[in-house]
Amino acid sequence: MSKLLLLSCSQSKRTDTEELPAIERYDGPTFRVLRRYFKQDTAKPVDVVVLSAQYGLISADFPLPYYDCRMTREKARALRQSVLAELERLLGRKNYTNLLICLGKDYLVPVYGYEAIIPSEMEVQIAAGGIGRKLSILHDWLYEDFPKVRKDEIRTVPKDTAKIRGVEVCLTPAQILDVARQGISIESGRASCYQTWYVSVDEQRVALKWLVSEIAGLPVNAFATSEARRVLAQLGVEAKRV
């Protein structure tokens, strides 16, 4: 089995002045999950390409300086032709059996029409939903080829899995805190808007229901506070009350 992962770059980056490989420069939650995976002794090979607002489609080891560039509609449309051409070139070099597309909504435009260049025998999965749901899908996709005993061990750890309104969330406390930090940097107003219940993240208070909404990919009004508290408790994250 040969796997290819297509990730969008992250706003969160290491600020080192020297160039760093893309997988080290980007420091958002998806890249932290990916780095943890590659540190495993039993990690299977996965090819990774990153869609960057500044550099287009690049390899995981592409040397990057520190930069700050957001994906706009204009940039996305301008990148589309070159991104699809590069993706087609990559797919032609190797017989991939599995492709996971894990992109933020602003990064989907450059790959619009990718179906036309995907081999018919390739299995394609798209990580949809909020950042928490995307992390869960990415985690499962990366680790599914581990030996069966290891998968069973992961699934039997009660604080790694919880279910809310039919959505299964499989995240560690560290991954959940990564989601919270990302949310604080992007939409601090919503993340910090709470009445009674919150979660402490680096001495900041994050709204309980907002956090569960992010990790489950559900609207805030789709579940009750009691359900949110239960989910976080099952995942090993402490909720606090004012």
N, C-alpha and C positions, 0 to 999 in steps of 0.2 A: 504494500500500500504506500503510495506516494502522495503527500499532502502539501497543499499550498494555502497559506493564510494571507488574506488581504486586509490590512489594518489602516485606519485613518490615523494621521499624526495626532499628537495631543498638545493642548495649550500649555500644559505643565511640562517644563523642560528643566534639565540640569543647567546651571549657569556657568559651568566651567569655561574658561576662556579658550582652551585648546579644542581642536576638533574631536568629536566623539562619534563612534558608530551610532547610527540612528536608533538602534535598540537600547542604547545606553543614554542617548541625549533625551529622548522622550521619556517622561516620567509619570504619565497618566496611569490610571488603574489597569487598563488593558496591558500596558507594557510591563507593569509590575507582575501581573499574572504570568505573562510570557517569560520574564526573566526567572521567576521562581520555577517554572516548568523546566527550563533548560538547565537549571542547577541540579535536577534530579538525576541520580545515577542511571535510572531506567528510562530516561526520556528518549522517545523515538524521534528520528529526524523529521523536521518540519521546515519547509522553505517559507520565508516571510518576506512580503513586500509591503511597503508603506506608501500610502497616498498622502503626499505633503502639499500644502497650499503653495509653498514656495518652490519646491523642486520637482513636483509631479510624482510619478511612480518610481520609487527607489528601493534598493535592497536593504535588508536589516543592518548590513555592515557598511552602508554608505557613510562616509565621513561628513559630519555636519558641524558647522560652527553654531554658536548660539544665535537665534534669530527670533523675531516676533512677527508672524504673518497670519492673518485670519483668512479662511476660505469665504469669499464673497460669491454671489451669483455670477458676476462677470468672470471672476477667476475660474470658477467651476466650468463654465461654458467654454472658456478659452483652453482649458486643459483637456477637455474631453477627447479630442482627436488623438493627441499624443499619448494619453493614458491608455486608451483602447488599443492603440498600435503597439505600445510596449507590453501590455498584457497579452496580446495575441502572440507576440514574439516569445514571451516567457512560456506560454502554453505549448508553443511549437517545439521548444527545446527539450521538453521532458514530458513523459506520459503520466501526468498527475491523475490520480483516481478520485481525490477529494479536494474541494475548494470551500473554504469558509470566508464569507464576505462580512467583515465586522467594521462597518463604517457609520460615522455620525450622519445625520440627515443632510447636512450641507455638503457631504462628500459623495453622495449618491449620484449627483448629476454627471460627474466625469466618467462614471462607469455605465451610464444609461445606454442600453443596447448591447450589453456584454453577452447576452444570450446567443447572439449571432456568431460569436467566436469561441464558444465553449464546446468542446467535443461532446457528442451525444452520450457517450458512456461515462462521463464524469459526473460524480455526485456533488451537487452544489447546495450549500446551506447558507442562509442569510441570518445573521444575528439581529433580530428586531427587538423593539421595546426600549425601555429605559436603560440607563447605564448598568444598573444592577442585573437586569435580565441579560444584557449582552455579556457581562462578565460570567454569568452562570453558563451560558451557551458556549462561550470560549473555553471555559474550564472543562466542560464535558467533552468538547470536541478534541481538545489537546490530550486529555488523559484516557480516552476510550480504548486505546490500544495497549494500556498497561496490562500486565498479567492479571488474570481473573481474581486471584486472591487479593491483590492490592486494590482492585476496584471494589470488591466486597467489603474490605476493611474501611475504605473511604465512605461507603454508603451506610455503614452501620454506626458511624459516629453521629450521635443525635444532635450535636450542636452545629453540624455542617448543613443540615437540611431542615427546611420548614415549608409549610404550605399555607397559602392564603387565597381564598376565592378561586381555587382551582389552579393556581400558579405555584409551581414548586421553585423554591429559592435554595440554591446550594452554594453558599458563600461562607468563608471563614470570617471571624471578627475583624481581622486585618483588612480583608477585602472590602468589608462594609464600611470601615473607617476611610478607606481610600475613596469610596464612592462619595462619602460625606465631604471629604476635603475637596474633591473635584467640584461638587455642587456649590460649596462655599465660594470657590474662586470664580464660578460662572454666574450663579444666581443667588448671591448672598441674601437678598431680600426675602425670597421664598424660603430658603433653607433655614433662616433664623426666625421665621414667623410662627410662633407657637403660643398656646394659652396656658397649658398646664404641664404637659409631658414633653421631655426633651432628652437628648443624648449628648454627653460631653465629648467633644472632639478637640483635642489640643487646646483645652481651656475655653473653647467656644461652645455655645449651646446651639444644637441643631434640632429643628422640629422633628418630633417622633414620626408623625404621619407622613411628612415630606420624605423622610429617609426611607421608610418602608415603600412609599410610592416609587421611589427611584430604583430600589433593588428588585421590586416585583414587576415594574412596568405597568402599574395600575394607577388610575386617577385617585387623587386623595379622597374624593367623596365616594369611592367604591367600597370602602371598608371602614370599620369602626376603630376607635382608639384602642379598645380592649384587644381587638385582633392584632393590631400593630404591636402592642406590648407583648402579646404571646409569641409572635413571630420572632421578634428580636431576642426574647428570652431563650427560645429554642436554638437560636443561632449564637448564643453566648454573648450578647450585647446588652449591657445594663441600661434600662430606661429610668430616668429620674423625674421627680415631680417638684414643681415649684413650692 
